[in-house]
Amino acid sequence: EVQLVESGGGLVKPGGSLRLSCAASGFTFSSYSMNWVRQAPGKGLEWVSSISSSSSYIYYADSVKGRFTISRDNAKNSLYLQMNSLRAEDTAVYYCARDPPGYKGFDYWGQGTLVTVSS
Amino acid sequence: EIVMTQSPATLSVSPGERATLSCRASQSVSSNLAWYQQKPGQAPRLLIYGASTRATGIPARFSGSGSGTEFTLTISSLQSEDFAVYYCQQYNNWPPSLTFGGGTKVEIK
């Protein structure tokens, strides 16, 4: 069974940093691109960042470029999101999502982890 | 950036009735469109990709159609578990970018 489990969310002050993790199981993690998608409270979905299976290709939404860094460790079946210079508008539930080859939508999602940026 | 507009924002439907949700793209996205369902407190669930292909395990009452800039998600006979928010997503320029619509909430009439 495919499972994605996020962790690392919490309350952080504006300007602070946080590192999110996503533990993957039930599939060959090293064969899939992975993504972070966020959802502000009561709002819609926003794609944040993507990383290819071997980390060769990395992309960011303009809203987080220069502040967030995506990475992965295929030996540990884990995906990460390092978030620096956090702003109030980064407050959201952050989901990791699997991106199958040939792009057929994000077919599996984690349960999400809440990041709250507030003083 | 391609902007995705969903309508209506809220759709009130009785169980057993048909629901038709619309999604419009600000420019052509060919058939590079997906639909997701999200229930309160849960992660999104992939329903449709390629505008009309059902994802694994998705019931046949869900169908997608359209191409270019106009897309439709139809739920042929609403079940109680179908009341949720539905999002469309375009991935025509993926990577590096994709965008979601603002969502349509399907509620019980």
HADDOCK unambig.tbl for C-alpha pairs under 7 A between the chains (distance, minus, plus):
assign (segid A and resid 44 and name CA) (segid B and resid 102 and name CA) 5.52 0.50 0.50
assign (segid A and resid 44 and name CA) (segid B and resid 103 and name CA) 6.61 0.50 0.50
assign (segid A and resid 45 and name CA) (segid B and resid 100 and name CA) 6.28 0.50 0.50
assign (segid A and resid 46 and name CA) (segid B and resid 100 and name CA) 6.69 0.50 0.50
assign (segid A and resid 47 and name CA) (segid B and resid 99 and name CA) 6.93 0.50 0.50
assign (segid A and resid 59 and name CA) (segid B and resid 96 and name CA) 5.85 0.50 0.50
assign (segid A and resid 104 and name CA) (segid B and resid 49 and name CA) 5.56 0.50 0.50
assign (segid A and resid 104 and name CA) (segid B and resid 50 and name CA) 6.93 0.50 0.50
assign (segid A and resid 105 and name CA) (segid B and resid 34 and name CA) 6.08 0.50 0.50
assign (segid A and resid 105 and name CA) (segid B and resid 46 and name CA) 6.80 0.50 0.50
assign (segid A and resid 105 and name CA) (segid B and resid 49 and name CA) 5.81 0.50 0.50
assign (segid A and resid 106 and name CA) (segid B and resid 46 and name CA) 6.62 0.50 0.50
assign (segid A and resid 107 and name CA) (segid B and resid 46 and name CA) 5.67 0.50 0.50
assign (segid A and resid 109 and name CA) (segid B and resid 43 and name CA) 6.30 0.50 0.50
assign (segid A and resid 109 and name CA) (segid B and resid 44 and name CA) 6.97 0.50 0.50
assign (segid A and resid 110 and name CA) (segid B and resid 43 and name CA) 6.68 0.50 0.50
assign (segid A and resid 111 and name CA) (segid B and resid 42 and name CA) 6.50 0.50 0.50
assign (segid A and resid 111 and name CA) (segid B and resid 43 and name CA) 5.47 0.50 0.50
assign (segid A and resid 112 and name CA) (segid B and resid 43 and name CA) 6.98 0.50 0.50
